[in-house]
């Protein structure tokens, strides 16, 4: 079976899950291709298409939604799995949003999988996870993923249809809000102008002229904060504890 896994990951949680899924299918002798949507502009023909992304305010980022609409071809025989990662699963509607779009393109949806991963967005009211909590979640995640995928091989899966208009509109509204929220980013004197944030920003929102500055195209993935070698990027004038697990 030819399997393609495509994902967007802001700070690594979704990438971790995508690689665990890849590992599972490789162990079964399947042909697997793994791509970040930042690397791939076109979806190839696959027997099984797997798409994943993080949850931002209830849905996957608008960037992933638009990528699916523009880059996933119609099909007659392919199957699909959708997965999301988030700090809480109660309002994680992104699997339904993407699954609905894939279904309309002709894909048979085998599963909508949701995985709870450590919180990496903790401005203001959100609590910062402890190192123990982070480690435990990364240790448990592969076991849960393995169990889900093994169960999937014994069933045809079930497509949970979701009314996506409202949550998709909210994702679009959120993308507008984050553009302005991104103007609250700045750098302190620890910045060495290494340009890592410039090169890794998924929306090309960060530029370096005389100094680092932030434009109006932020999606609040917080990759810049967590990947800065000097922890020099601030939000509303404050530096944040970096989320950079190595499990």
MDAnalysis code that builds the backbone (N, CA, C; Angstrom):
import MDAnalysis as mda
import numpy as np

u = mda.Universe.empty(741, n_residues=247, atom_resindex=np.repeat(np.arange(247), 3), trajectory=True)
u.add_TopologyAttr("name", ["N", "CA", "C"] * 247)
u.add_TopologyAttr("resid", np.arange(1, 248))
u.add_TopologyAttr("resname", ["UNK", "UNK", "UNK", "UNK", "UNK", "UNK", "UNK", "UNK", "UNK", "UNK", "UNK", "UNK", "UNK", "UNK", "UNK", "UNK", "UNK", "UNK", "UNK", "UNK", "UNK", "UNK", "UNK", "UNK", "UNK", "UNK", "UNK", "UNK", "UNK", "UNK", "UNK", "UNK", "UNK", "UNK", "UNK", "UNK", "UNK", "UNK", "UNK", "UNK", "UNK", "UNK", "UNK", "UNK", "UNK", "UNK", "UNK", "UNK", "UNK", "UNK", "UNK", "UNK", "UNK", "UNK", "UNK", "UNK", "UNK", "UNK", "UNK", "UNK", "UNK", "UNK", "UNK", "UNK", "UNK", "UNK", "UNK", "UNK", "UNK", "UNK", "UNK", "UNK", "UNK", "UNK", "UNK", "UNK", "UNK", "UNK", "UNK", "UNK", "UNK", "UNK", "UNK", "UNK", "UNK", "UNK", "UNK", "UNK", "UNK", "UNK", "UNK", "UNK", "UNK", "UNK", "UNK", "UNK", "UNK", "UNK", "UNK", "UNK", "UNK", "UNK", "UNK", "UNK", "UNK", "UNK", "UNK", "UNK", "UNK", "UNK", "UNK", "UNK", "UNK", "UNK", "UNK", "UNK", "UNK", "UNK", "UNK", "UNK", "UNK", "UNK", "UNK", "UNK", "UNK", "UNK", "UNK", "UNK", "UNK", "UNK", "UNK", "UNK", "UNK", "UNK", "UNK", "UNK", "UNK", "UNK", "UNK", "UNK", "UNK", "UNK", "UNK", "UNK", "UNK", "UNK", "UNK", "UNK", "UNK", "UNK", "UNK", "UNK", "UNK", "UNK", "UNK", "UNK", "UNK", "UNK", "UNK", "UNK", "UNK", "UNK", "UNK", "UNK", "UNK", "UNK", "UNK", "UNK", "UNK", "UNK", "UNK", "UNK", "UNK", "UNK", "UNK", "UNK", "UNK", "UNK", "UNK", "UNK", "UNK", "UNK", "UNK", "UNK", "UNK", "UNK", "UNK", "UNK", "UNK", "UNK", "UNK", "UNK", "UNK", "UNK", "UNK", "UNK", "UNK", "UNK", "UNK", "UNK", "UNK", "UNK", "UNK", "UNK", "UNK", "UNK", "UNK", "UNK", "UNK", "UNK", "UNK", "UNK", "UNK", "UNK", "UNK", "UNK", "UNK", "UNK", "UNK", "UNK", "UNK", "UNK", "UNK", "UNK", "UNK", "UNK", "UNK", "UNK", "UNK", "UNK", "UNK", "UNK", "UNK", "UNK", "UNK", "UNK", "UNK", "UNK", "UNK", "UNK", "UNK", "UNK", "UNK", "UNK", "UNK", "UNK", "UNK"])
u.atoms.positions = np.array([
    [0.845, -1.201, 0.000],
    [0.000, 0.000, 0.000],
    [0.879, 1.249, 0.000],
    [0.523, 2.198, -0.811],
    [1.247, 3.464, -0.917],
    [0.575, 4.483, 0.003],
    [1.302, 4.933, 1.017],
    [0.732, 5.820, 2.037],
    [1.447, 7.165, 2.013],
    [0.690, 8.244, 2.027],
    [1.257, 9.583, 2.108],
    [0.788, 10.282, 3.364],
    [1.733, 10.781, 4.159],
    [1.413, 11.500, 5.396],
    [1.821, 12.955, 5.213],
    [0.872, 13.860, 5.359],
    [1.106, 15.289, 5.193],
    [0.661, 15.992, 6.472],
    [1.471, 16.934, 6.949],
    [1.128, 17.562, 8.221],
    [1.643, 19.002, 8.270],
    [1.017, 19.778, 9.145],
    [1.588, 21.062, 9.551],
    [1.857, 20.974, 11.037],
    [3.053, 21.419, 11.462],
    [3.405, 21.401, 12.874],
    [4.072, 22.717, 13.237],
    [3.517, 23.397, 14.240],
    [4.095, 24.665, 14.656],
    [5.361, 24.494, 15.465],
    [5.288, 23.677, 16.514],
    [6.436, 23.530, 17.415],
    [6.841, 22.081, 17.660],
    [6.281, 21.137, 16.899],
    [6.785, 19.775, 16.960],
    [5.827, 18.690, 17.406],
    [4.733, 19.017, 18.061],
    [3.817, 17.984, 18.545],
    [3.211, 17.170, 17.405],
    [2.695, 17.865, 16.400],
    [2.067, 17.171, 15.275],
    [3.104, 16.400, 14.466],
    [4.285, 16.967, 14.331],
    [5.358, 16.262, 13.634],
    [5.695, 14.957, 14.352],
    [5.731, 14.986, 15.676],
    [6.019, 13.791, 16.464],
    [4.987, 12.703, 16.183],
    [3.713, 13.077, 16.191],
    [2.650, 12.098, 15.938],
    [2.747, 11.566, 14.514],
    [3.001, 12.460, 13.554],
    [3.131, 12.032, 12.159],
    [4.243, 11.004, 11.998],
    [5.343, 11.200, 12.687],
    [6.475, 10.269, 12.587],
    [6.163, 8.937, 13.269],
    [5.342, 8.975, 14.318],
    [4.927, 7.730, 14.955],
    [4.018, 6.929, 14.020],
    [3.151, 7.625, 13.302],
    [2.281, 6.956, 12.325],
    [3.124, 6.369, 11.197],
    [4.102, 7.143, 10.733],
    [5.022, 6.648, 9.697],
    [5.736, 5.389, 10.183],
    [6.215, 5.413, 11.408],
    [6.949, 4.278, 11.979],
    [6.077, 3.022, 11.999],
    [4.807, 3.188, 12.362],
    [3.886, 2.052, 12.421],
    [3.739, 1.400, 11.056],
    [3.480, 2.188, 10.039],
    [3.236, 1.618, 8.717],
    [4.512, 1.087, 8.069],
    [5.638, 1.702, 8.359],
    [6.899, 1.159, 7.856],
    [7.168, -0.218, 8.454],
    [6.803, -0.396, 9.724],
    [7.014, -1.692, 10.384],
    [6.166, -2.790, 9.753],
    [5.106, -2.393, 9.048],
    [4.242, -3.360, 8.369],
    [4.697, -3.618, 6.939],
    [5.773, -2.943, 6.545],
    [6.303, -3.130, 5.203],
    [5.632, -2.288, 4.141],
    [4.864, -1.286, 4.555],
    [4.180, -0.416, 3.598],
    [5.149, 0.638, 3.045],
    [4.803, 1.173, 1.897],
    [5.561, 2.277, 1.305],
    [4.998, 3.582, 1.843],
    [5.813, 4.349, 2.564],
    [5.326, 5.548, 3.246],
    [6.159, 6.766, 2.851],
    [5.470, 7.854, 2.534],
    [6.116, 9.142, 2.284],
    [5.609, 10.131, 3.324],
    [6.526, 10.867, 3.936],
    [6.177, 11.823, 4.989],
    [6.568, 13.221, 4.545],
    [5.615, 14.163, 4.598],
    [5.870, 15.516, 4.139],
    [5.279, 16.544, 5.108],
    [6.011, 17.604, 5.343],
    [5.412, 18.802, 5.927],
    [4.770, 19.579, 4.787],
    [3.628, 20.205, 5.038],
    [2.991, 20.971, 3.958],
    [3.831, 22.188, 3.583],
    [4.789, 22.548, 4.434],
    [5.694, 23.639, 4.081],
    [6.719, 23.188, 3.043],
    [6.879, 21.882, 2.893],
    [7.820, 21.326, 1.931],
    [7.132, 20.870, 0.653],
    [5.881, 20.471, 0.753],
    [5.178, 19.892, -0.385],
    [4.034, 20.789, -0.830],
    [3.998, 21.107, -2.105],
    [2.937, 21.940, -2.654],
    [1.866, 21.120, -3.363],
    [2.168, 19.852, -3.631],
    [1.248, 19.020, -4.392],
    [1.158, 17.645, -3.763],
    [-0.062, 17.153, -3.600],
    [-0.275, 15.825, -3.034],
    [-0.201, 14.796, -4.159],
    [0.605, 13.769, -3.946],
    [0.731, 12.699, -4.915],
    [-0.456, 11.740, -4.795],
    [-0.513, 10.791, -5.701],
    [-1.563, 9.777, -5.647],
    [-1.183, 8.727, -4.607],
    [-2.059, 8.515, -3.630],
    [-1.797, 7.547, -2.570],
    [-3.006, 6.645, -2.377],
    [-2.743, 5.410, -1.980],
    [-3.841, 4.516, -1.598],
    [-4.467, 4.992, -0.294],
    [-3.603, 5.476, 0.602],
    [-4.061, 6.000, 1.889],
    [-3.416, 7.354, 2.121],
    [-4.233, 8.367, 2.284],
    [-3.767, 9.726, 2.558],
    [-4.023, 10.045, 4.024],
    [-2.984, 10.503, 4.717],
    [-3.102, 10.855, 6.139],
    [-2.711, 12.316, 6.298],
    [-3.602, 13.096, 6.890],
    [-3.362, 14.536, 7.062],
    [-3.540, 14.905, 8.530],
    [-2.588, 15.682, 9.052],
    [-2.664, 16.068, 10.454],
    [-2.257, 17.502, 10.699],
    [-2.755, 18.049, 11.792],
    [-2.402, 19.410, 12.162],
    [-2.766, 19.702, 13.604],
    [-2.266, 20.795, 14.149],
    [-2.592, 21.186, 15.524],
    [-3.946, 21.881, 15.597],
    [-4.452, 21.979, 16.787],
    [-5.703, 22.707, 17.011],
    [-5.385, 24.096, 17.528],
    [-5.877, 25.103, 16.816],
    [-5.775, 26.497, 17.255],
    [-7.192, 27.021, 17.452],
    [-7.612, 27.177, 18.688],
    [-8.948, 27.704, 18.997],
    [-10.049, 26.867, 18.362],
    [-9.974, 25.545, 18.524],
    [-11.059, 24.674, 18.100],
    [-10.897, 24.023, 16.749],
    [-10.134, 24.619, 15.861],
    [-9.969, 24.053, 14.524],
    [-8.490, 24.021, 14.155],
    [-8.174, 23.321, 13.067],
    [-6.812, 23.379, 12.558],
    [-6.572, 24.766, 11.976],
    [-5.332, 25.190, 11.810],
    [-5.065, 26.526, 11.278],
    [-5.635, 26.701, 9.872],
    [-6.039, 27.915, 9.575],
    [-6.563, 28.214, 8.242],
    [-5.543, 27.852, 7.169],
    [-4.267, 27.965, 7.494],
    [-3.202, 27.607, 6.544],
    [-3.352, 26.161, 6.080],
    [-3.660, 25.242, 6.989],
    [-3.831, 23.836, 6.638],
    [-5.136, 23.623, 5.878],
    [-6.196, 24.303, 6.297],
    [-7.480, 24.185, 5.597],
    [-7.331, 24.593, 4.136],
    [-6.707, 25.728, 3.906],
    [-6.526, 26.217, 2.531],
    [-5.600, 25.293, 1.740],
    [-4.602, 24.739, 2.402],
    [-3.692, 23.823, 1.719],
    [-4.445, 22.584, 1.233],
    [-5.309, 22.046, 2.076],
    [-6.099, 20.870, 1.694],
    [-6.996, 21.199, 0.498],
    [-7.676, 22.328, 0.558],
    [-8.586, 22.706, -0.524],
    [-7.852, 22.888, -1.847],
    [-6.641, 23.421, -1.785],
    [-5.909, 23.753, -3.004],
    [-5.049, 22.621, -3.540],
    [-4.566, 21.740, -2.671],
    [-3.516, 20.806, -3.076],
    [-3.898, 19.332, -3.070],
    [-5.001, 18.982, -2.451],
    [-5.415, 17.578, -2.440],
    [-6.311, 17.313, -3.643],
    [-5.925, 16.392, -4.516],
    [-6.722, 16.120, -5.721],
    [-7.958, 15.291, -5.411],
    [-8.903, 15.303, -6.313],
    [-10.065, 14.431, -6.194],
    [-9.639, 12.988, -6.445],
    [-10.415, 12.052, -5.923],
    [-10.092, 10.641, -6.074],
    [-11.368, 9.828, -6.178],
    [-11.211, 8.586, -6.599],
    [-12.349, 7.669, -6.647],
    [-12.132, 6.457, -5.748],
    [-10.867, 6.142, -5.491],
    [-10.582, 4.901, -4.778],
    [-9.750, 5.056, -3.503],
    [-9.236, 6.255, -3.227],
    [-8.317, 6.421, -2.098],
    [-9.048, 6.533, -0.768],
    [-8.320, 6.182, 0.282],
    [-8.838, 6.290, 1.643],
    [-8.058, 7.371, 2.389],
    [-8.571, 7.800, 3.527],
    [-7.909, 8.875, 4.267],
    [-8.112, 8.722, 5.764],
    [-7.115, 9.192, 6.494],
    [-7.171, 9.324, 7.951],
    [-6.814, 10.763, 8.282],
    [-7.531, 11.351, 9.212],
    [-7.241, 12.709, 9.669],
    [-6.895, 12.653, 11.154],
    [-5.854, 13.395, 11.556],
    [-5.520, 13.445, 12.982],
    [-5.178, 14.874, 13.388],
    [-5.395, 15.164, 14.659],
    [-5.044, 16.472, 15.210],
    [-4.354, 16.289, 16.552],
    [-3.627, 17.327, 16.960],
    [-2.995, 17.359, 18.270],
    [-3.427, 18.628, 18.983],
    [-3.625, 18.524, 20.275],
    [-4.012, 19.712, 21.047],
    [-3.805, 19.453, 22.525],
    [-3.794, 20.536, 23.294],
    [-3.607, 20.426, 24.739],
    [-4.862, 19.922, 25.436],
    [-5.987, 19.990, 24.764],
    [-7.256, 19.483, 25.281],
    [-8.123, 19.038, 24.131],
    [-8.911, 18.000, 24.330],
    [-9.674, 17.417, 23.227],
    [-11.138, 17.856, 23.189],
    [-11.573, 18.587, 24.184],
    [-12.993, 18.914, 24.294],
    [-13.500, 19.726, 23.106],
    [-12.706, 20.689, 22.640],
    [-13.151, 21.549, 21.539],
    [-12.286, 21.368, 20.291],
    [-11.780, 20.153, 20.101],
    [-10.904, 19.883, 18.952],
    [-11.748, 19.418, 17.768],
    [-12.202, 20.379, 16.964],
    [-13.094, 20.064, 15.854],
    [-12.378, 19.934, 14.512],
    [-11.074, 20.052, 14.517],
    [-10.337, 20.094, 13.257],
    [-10.416, 18.832, 12.433],
    [-10.519, 17.660, 13.088],
    [-10.602, 16.427, 12.308],
    [-11.860, 16.414, 11.449],
    [-12.959, 16.882, 12.009],
    [-14.209, 16.936, 11.247],
    [-14.132, 17.903, 10.090],
    [-13.449, 19.026, 10.303],
    [-13.305, 20.030, 9.251],
    [-12.550, 19.467, 8.052],
    [-11.396, 18.844, 8.314],
    [-10.583, 18.301, 7.226],
    [-11.231, 17.056, 6.625],
    [-11.809, 16.197, 7.461],
    [-12.445, 14.978, 6.965],
    [-13.598, 15.303, 6.015],
    [-14.363, 16.326, 6.336],
    [-15.473, 16.717, 5.471],
    [-14.970, 17.144, 4.099],
    [-13.900, 17.897, 4.079],
    [-13.348, 18.369, 2.800],
    [-12.781, 17.214, 1.981],
    [-12.127, 16.269, 2.647],
    [-11.586, 15.116, 1.937],
    [-12.709, 14.224, 1.410],
    [-13.761, 14.082, 2.196],
    [-14.901, 13.280, 1.768],
    [-15.521, 13.849, 0.492],
    [-15.622, 15.158, 0.428],
    [-16.179, 15.807, -0.768],
    [-15.284, 15.622, -1.984],
    [-13.998, 15.367, -1.739],
    [-13.061, 15.116, -2.841],
    [-13.023, 13.642, -3.237],
    [-13.833, 12.816, -2.574],
    [-13.942, 11.422, -2.949],
    [-13.223, 10.437, -2.054],
    [-12.597, 10.900, -0.982],
    [-11.863, 10.002, -0.097],
    [-12.809, 9.302, 0.876],
    [-12.533, 8.035, 1.100],
    [-13.258, 7.301, 2.128],
    [-12.532, 7.512, 3.449],
    [-13.198, 8.120, 4.401],
    [-12.567, 8.468, 5.673],
    [-12.570, 7.248, 6.593],
    [-11.385, 6.754, 6.917],
    [-11.260, 5.595, 7.790],
    [-11.317, 5.957, 9.266],
    [-10.770, 7.134, 9.606],
    [-10.729, 7.503, 11.029],
    [-10.436, 8.980, 11.194],
    [-10.932, 9.519, 12.302],
    [-10.582, 10.864, 12.753],
    [-9.960, 10.696, 14.138],
    [-8.654, 10.901, 14.215],
    [-7.905, 10.619, 15.439],
    [-7.462, 11.918, 16.105],
    [-7.648, 11.984, 17.409],
    [-7.285, 13.183, 18.169],
    [-6.327, 12.795, 19.288],
    [-5.220, 13.527, 19.380],
    [-4.201, 13.200, 20.377],
    [-3.903, 14.400, 21.267],
    [-3.958, 14.136, 22.560],
    [-3.630, 15.179, 23.533],
    [-2.122, 15.203, 23.728],
    [-1.542, 16.376, 23.500],
    [-0.107, 16.566, 23.630],
    [0.152, 17.754, 24.558],
    [1.394, 17.927, 25.025],
    [1.673, 19.017, 25.966],
    [1.338, 20.391, 25.390],
    [0.864, 21.256, 26.249],
    [0.556, 22.616, 25.828],
    [1.837, 23.369, 25.495],
    [1.840, 24.023, 24.349],
    [2.993, 24.843, 23.964],
    [2.598, 26.297, 23.722],
    [1.343, 26.601, 24.012],
    [0.835, 27.972, 23.894],
    [0.307, 28.358, 25.267],
    [1.056, 29.171, 25.981],
    [0.648, 29.462, 27.354],
    [0.791, 30.936, 27.702],
    [0.265, 31.760, 26.847],
    [0.198, 33.174, 27.162],
    [-0.924, 33.410, 28.174],
    [-0.684, 34.351, 29.048],
    [-1.693, 34.838, 29.989],
    [-2.273, 33.730, 30.865],
    [-3.490, 33.252, 30.613],
    [-4.182, 32.387, 31.578],
    [-3.758, 30.924, 31.516],
    [-3.079, 30.515, 30.460],
    [-2.763, 29.097, 30.296],
    [-1.559, 28.677, 31.134],
    [-1.672, 27.507, 31.749],
    [-0.607, 27.006, 32.613],
    [0.499, 26.351, 31.793],
    [1.717, 26.506, 32.260],
    [2.864, 25.888, 31.611],
    [3.002, 24.457, 32.123],
    [3.072, 23.461, 31.254],
    [3.221, 22.080, 31.727],
    [4.586, 21.855, 32.362],
    [4.623, 20.954, 33.304],
    [5.895, 20.619, 33.944],
    [6.685, 19.671, 33.045],
    [7.976, 19.564, 33.303],
    [8.796, 18.638, 32.530],
    [8.311, 17.200, 32.718],
    [7.842, 16.881, 33.898],
    [7.319, 15.541, 34.160],
    [6.077, 15.273, 33.319],
    [5.185, 16.248, 33.254],
    [3.968, 16.089, 32.453],
    [4.303, 15.922, 30.973],
    [5.242, 16.714, 30.501],
    [5.642, 16.634, 29.091],
    [6.225, 15.263, 28.783],
    [7.113, 14.796, 29.641],
    [7.761, 13.507, 29.426],
    [6.745, 12.376, 29.426],
    [5.811, 12.413, 30.365],
    [4.804, 11.356, 30.464],
    [3.924, 11.317, 29.223],
    [3.554, 12.482, 28.702],
    [2.691, 12.523, 27.518],
    [3.419, 12.007, 26.285],
    [4.697, 12.318, 26.170],
    [5.467, 11.821, 25.029],
    [5.726, 10.318, 25.141],
    [5.758, 9.810, 26.347],
    [5.933, 8.372, 26.526],
    [4.644, 7.614, 26.228],
    [3.506, 8.211, 26.546],
    [2.223, 7.550, 26.345],
    [1.727, 7.654, 24.907],
    [2.043, 8.744, 24.232],
    [1.506, 8.988, 22.896],
    [1.769, 7.846, 21.917],
    [3.006, 7.330, 21.798],
    [3.238, 6.243, 20.839],
    [2.376, 5.011, 21.107],
    [2.134, 4.717, 22.375],
    [1.313, 3.552, 22.728],
    [-0.132, 3.767, 22.279],
    [-0.643, 4.980, 22.473],
    [-2.019, 5.287, 22.086],
    [-2.162, 5.261, 20.572],
    [-1.186, 5.841, 19.884],
    [-1.205, 5.866, 18.417],
    [-1.164, 4.448, 17.867],
    [-0.273, 3.627, 18.414],
    [-0.154, 2.226, 17.985],
    [-1.473, 1.494, 18.167],
    [-2.098, 1.690, 19.292],
    [-3.371, 1.028, 19.581],
    [-4.439, 1.467, 18.596],
    [-4.502, 2.758, 18.307],
    [-5.498, 3.280, 17.364],
    [-5.311, 2.682, 15.975],
    [-4.074, 2.630, 15.513],
    [-3.806, 2.154, 14.165],
    [-3.995, 0.643, 14.056],
    [-3.693, -0.083, 15.110],
    [-3.945, -1.520, 15.106],
    [-5.440, -1.805, 15.077],
    [-6.204, -1.037, 15.817],
    [-7.657, -1.201, 15.808],
    [-8.222, -0.869, 14.442],
    [-7.593, 0.076, 13.768],
    [-8.056, 0.510, 12.457],
    [-7.937, -0.601, 11.430],
    [-6.929, -1.456, 11.591],
    [-6.726, -2.547, 10.641],
    [-7.806, -3.611, 10.766],
    [-8.587, -3.555, 11.839],
    [-9.630, -4.550, 12.069],
    [-11.028, -3.999, 11.804],
    [-11.102, -2.776, 11.319],
    [-12.396, -2.150, 11.085],
    [-12.312, -1.248, 9.866],
    [-13.443, -0.886, 9.356],
    [-13.481, 0.033, 8.213],
    [-13.520, 1.489, 8.669],
    [-13.545, 1.689, 9.962],
    [-13.560, 3.055, 10.468],
    [-14.945, 3.669, 10.373],
    [-15.113, 4.806, 10.960],
    [-16.404, 5.491, 10.930],
    [-16.163, 6.975, 10.746],
    [-16.860, 7.568, 9.811],
    [-16.706, 8.983, 9.505],
    [-17.724, 9.780, 10.311],
    [-17.236, 10.541, 11.279],
    [-18.117, 11.365, 12.100],
    [-18.322, 12.705, 11.401],
    [-19.442, 12.863, 10.749],
    [-19.691, 14.084, 9.995],
    [-19.896, 15.258, 10.949],
    [-19.342, 16.383, 10.563],
    [-19.397, 17.571, 11.407],
    [-19.895, 18.757, 10.602],
    [-20.725, 19.582, 11.203],
    [-21.123, 20.829, 10.552],
    [-19.950, 21.791, 10.645],
    [-19.289, 21.990, 9.537],
    [-18.002, 22.683, 9.574],
    [-18.079, 24.165, 9.248],
    [-19.208, 24.642, 8.763],
    [-19.271, 26.034, 8.336],
    [-18.882, 26.981, 9.465],
    [-19.473, 26.780, 10.643],
    [-19.202, 27.673, 11.761],
    [-17.764, 27.623, 12.237],
    [-17.221, 26.418, 12.382],
    [-15.852, 26.321, 12.886],
    [-14.844, 26.758, 11.832],
    [-15.178, 26.592, 10.547],
    [-14.286, 27.084, 9.494],
    [-14.285, 28.606, 9.450],
    [-15.454, 29.198, 9.657],
    [-15.524, 30.663, 9.716],
    [-14.739, 31.184, 10.911],
    [-14.787, 30.434, 12.018],
    [-14.035, 30.850, 13.197],
    [-12.541, 30.738, 12.949],
    [-12.139, 29.681, 12.216],
    [-10.724, 29.539, 11.873],
    [-10.261, 30.708, 11.017],
    [-11.125, 31.136, 10.109],
    [-10.782, 32.279, 9.268],
    [-10.713, 33.559, 10.102],
    [-11.672, 33.715, 11.012],
    [-11.658, 34.881, 11.897],
    [-10.414, 34.880, 12.772],
    [-10.068, 33.693, 13.271],
    [-8.881, 33.567, 14.110],
    [-7.625, 33.957, 13.351],
    [-7.573, 33.597, 12.068],
    [-6.386, 33.925, 11.270],
    [-6.236, 35.430, 11.102],
    [-7.364, 36.137, 11.057],
    [-7.312, 37.601, 10.981],
    [-6.849, 38.179, 12.317],
    [-7.371, 37.635, 13.413],
    [-6.995, 38.114, 14.739],
    [-5.509, 37.921, 15.009],
    [-4.978, 36.757, 14.600],
    [-3.574, 36.471, 14.893],
    [-2.625, 37.391, 14.132],
    [-3.067, 37.885, 12.992],
    [-2.217, 38.818, 12.240],
    [-1.892, 40.036, 13.104],
    [-2.901, 40.511, 13.833],
    [-2.699, 41.689, 14.681],
    [-2.029, 41.312, 16.005],
    [-2.353, 40.113, 16.510],
    [-1.710, 39.650, 17.732],
    [-0.199, 39.532, 17.521],
    [0.188, 39.169, 16.315],
    [1.603, 39.005, 16.011],
    [2.412, 40.279, 16.108],
    [1.756, 41.418, 16.054],
    [2.464, 42.686, 16.190],
    [2.945, 42.909, 17.619],
    [2.501, 42.042, 18.547],
    [2.954, 42.160, 19.941],
    [4.285, 41.439, 20.167],
    [4.810, 40.806, 19.125],
    [6.117, 40.170, 19.243],
    [7.219, 41.202, 19.056],
    [8.327, 40.973, 19.747],
    [9.502, 41.834, 19.592],
    [10.724, 41.021, 20.042],
    [11.887, 41.597, 19.905],
    [13.097, 40.914, 20.374],
    [13.825, 41.798, 21.374],
    [14.542, 41.157, 22.284],
    [15.332, 41.929, 23.247],
    [16.802, 41.982, 22.814],
    [17.641, 42.504, 23.666],
    [19.048, 42.712, 23.305],
    [19.846, 41.411, 23.190],
    [19.254, 40.287, 23.592],
    [19.947, 39.015, 23.445],
    [19.941, 38.501, 22.001],
    [19.131, 39.104, 21.165],
    [19.039, 38.685, 19.763],
    [20.386, 38.859, 19.064],
    [20.836, 37.795, 18.390],
    [22.121, 37.837, 17.678],
    [21.930, 37.990, 16.172],
    [20.684, 38.161, 15.745],
    [20.355, 38.290, 14.311],
    [20.796, 37.063, 13.519],
    [20.618, 35.891, 14.111],
    [21.017, 34.641, 13.443],
    [20.071, 34.269, 12.302],
    [18.876, 34.867, 12.301],
    [17.872, 34.691, 11.248],
    [17.177, 33.332, 11.286],
    [17.338, 32.585, 12.374],
    [16.638, 31.308, 12.457],
    [15.130, 31.507, 12.434],
    [14.650, 32.506, 13.140],
    [13.211, 32.791, 13.164],
    [12.718, 33.229, 11.788],
    [13.530, 34.012, 11.089],
    [13.170, 34.487, 9.753],
    [12.988, 33.298, 8.813],
    [13.930, 32.375, 8.863],
    [13.929, 31.243, 7.936],
    [12.852, 30.214, 8.265],
    [12.516, 30.076, 9.545],
    [11.587, 29.013, 9.939],
    [10.136, 29.461, 10.046],
    [9.859, 30.749, 9.988],
    [8.479, 31.228, 10.120],
    [7.624, 30.677, 8.975],
    [6.531, 29.982, 9.274],
    [5.725, 29.361, 8.221],
    [4.930, 30.347, 7.370],
    [4.823, 31.591, 7.813],
    [4.081, 32.584, 7.029],
    [4.970, 33.718, 6.539],
    [6.293, 33.567, 6.674],
    [7.235, 34.616, 6.250],
    [6.904, 35.965, 6.884],
    [6.559, 35.904, 8.158],
    [6.121, 37.105, 8.870],
    [7.261, 37.888, 9.505],
    [8.444, 37.291, 9.562],
    [9.554, 37.913, 10.291],
    [10.627, 38.354, 9.305],
    [11.092, 39.568, 9.445],
    [12.109, 40.092, 8.538],
    [13.262, 40.693, 9.345],
    [14.426, 40.689, 8.738],
    [15.598, 41.305, 9.351],
    [16.164, 42.342, 8.405],
    [16.117, 43.583, 8.843],
    [16.794, 44.668, 8.128],
    [17.884, 45.169, 9.073],
    [17.647, 46.271, 9.727],
    [18.584, 46.679, 10.776],
    [18.341, 45.872, 12.042],
    [17.109, 45.444, 12.227],
    [16.752, 44.611, 13.369],
    [15.596, 43.696, 12.976],
    [15.299, 42.734, 13.826],
    [14.178, 41.821, 13.584],
    [12.869, 42.589, 13.766],
    [11.961, 42.415, 12.832],
    [10.636, 43.019, 12.954],
    [9.581, 42.027, 12.487],
    [8.349, 42.264, 12.913],
    [7.246, 41.346, 12.650],
    [6.170, 42.061, 11.843],
    [5.737, 41.418, 10.764],
    [4.731, 42.006, 9.882],
    [3.323, 41.579, 10.307],
    [2.365, 41.753, 9.415],
    [0.965, 41.440, 9.723],
    [0.524, 40.135, 9.049],
    [1.299, 39.092, 9.255],
    [0.932, 37.805, 8.656],
    [1.151, 36.653, 9.636],
    [1.086, 36.938, 10.927],
    [1.358, 35.929, 11.961],
    [0.181, 34.965, 12.105],
    [0.482, 33.677, 12.387],
    [-0.571, 32.713, 12.674],
    [-0.503, 32.227, 14.122],
    [0.364, 32.830, 14.928],
    [0.510, 32.514, 16.350],
    [0.849, 31.044, 16.593],
    [1.697, 30.489, 15.749],
    [2.154, 29.121, 15.993],
    [3.200, 29.085, 17.101],
    [3.816, 30.229, 17.388],
    [4.847, 30.439, 18.424],
    [6.151, 29.694, 18.141],
    [6.339, 29.245, 16.918],
    [7.584, 28.556, 16.565],
    [8.792, 29.452, 16.809],
    [8.645, 30.724, 16.514],
    [9.768, 31.646, 16.674],
    [10.233, 31.719, 18.124],
    [9.278, 31.793, 19.049],
    [9.618, 31.873, 20.470],
    [10.362, 30.620, 20.920],
    [9.826, 29.471, 20.568],
    [10.347, 28.224, 21.112],
    [11.618, 27.743, 20.420],
    [11.911, 28.256, 19.246],
    [13.105, 27.789, 18.523],
    [14.261, 28.781, 18.559],
    [14.062, 29.954, 19.130],
    [15.128, 30.958, 19.182],
    [16.276, 30.470, 20.064],
    [17.498, 30.392, 19.536],
    [18.635, 29.893, 20.328],
    [18.921, 30.703, 21.583],
    [18.532, 31.989, 21.579],
    [18.808, 32.871, 22.722],
    [17.578, 33.170, 23.556],
    [16.426, 32.589, 23.194],
    [15.160, 32.941, 23.838],
    [14.992, 34.460, 23.898],
    [15.242, 35.089, 22.763],
    [15.249, 36.549, 22.697],
    [13.935, 37.144, 22.203],
    [12.990, 36.298, 21.810],
    [11.726, 36.802, 21.269],
    [10.719, 36.957, 22.398],
    [10.120, 38.124, 22.457],
    [9.179, 38.448, 23.524],
    [7.771, 38.616, 22.975],
    [6.786, 38.396, 23.844],
    [5.391, 38.688, 23.514],
    [4.875, 39.685, 24.540],
    [4.440, 40.813, 24.069],
    [4.005, 41.913, 24.930],
    [5.084, 42.273, 25.940],
    [6.319, 42.259, 25.462],
    [7.444, 42.701, 26.283],
    [7.967, 41.680, 27.263],
    [7.471, 40.437, 27.224],
    [7.889, 39.411, 28.170],
    [8.444, 38.201, 27.421],
    [9.505, 37.623, 27.936],
    [10.011, 36.374, 27.383],
    [9.229, 35.206, 27.974],
    [9.181, 34.110, 27.247],
    [8.414, 32.941, 27.652],
    [9.337, 31.743, 27.887],
    [8.908, 30.853, 28.749],
    [9.617, 29.582, 28.908],
    [9.485, 28.824, 27.596],
    [10.596, 28.375, 27.049],
    [10.561, 27.719, 25.754],
    [10.087, 26.266, 25.846],
    [9.302, 25.885, 24.857],
    [8.833, 24.507, 24.730],
    [9.678, 23.846, 23.656],
    [10.552, 22.962, 24.065],
    [11.469, 22.342, 23.118],
    [11.815, 20.929, 23.581],
    [10.795, 20.039, 23.646],
    [11.028, 18.703, 24.171],
    [11.920, 17.877, 23.250],
    [12.659, 16.959, 23.825],
    [13.566, 16.117, 23.034],
    [13.280, 14.639, 23.269],
    [12.005, 14.317, 23.476],
    [11.641, 12.934, 23.787],
    [11.335, 12.169, 22.507],
])
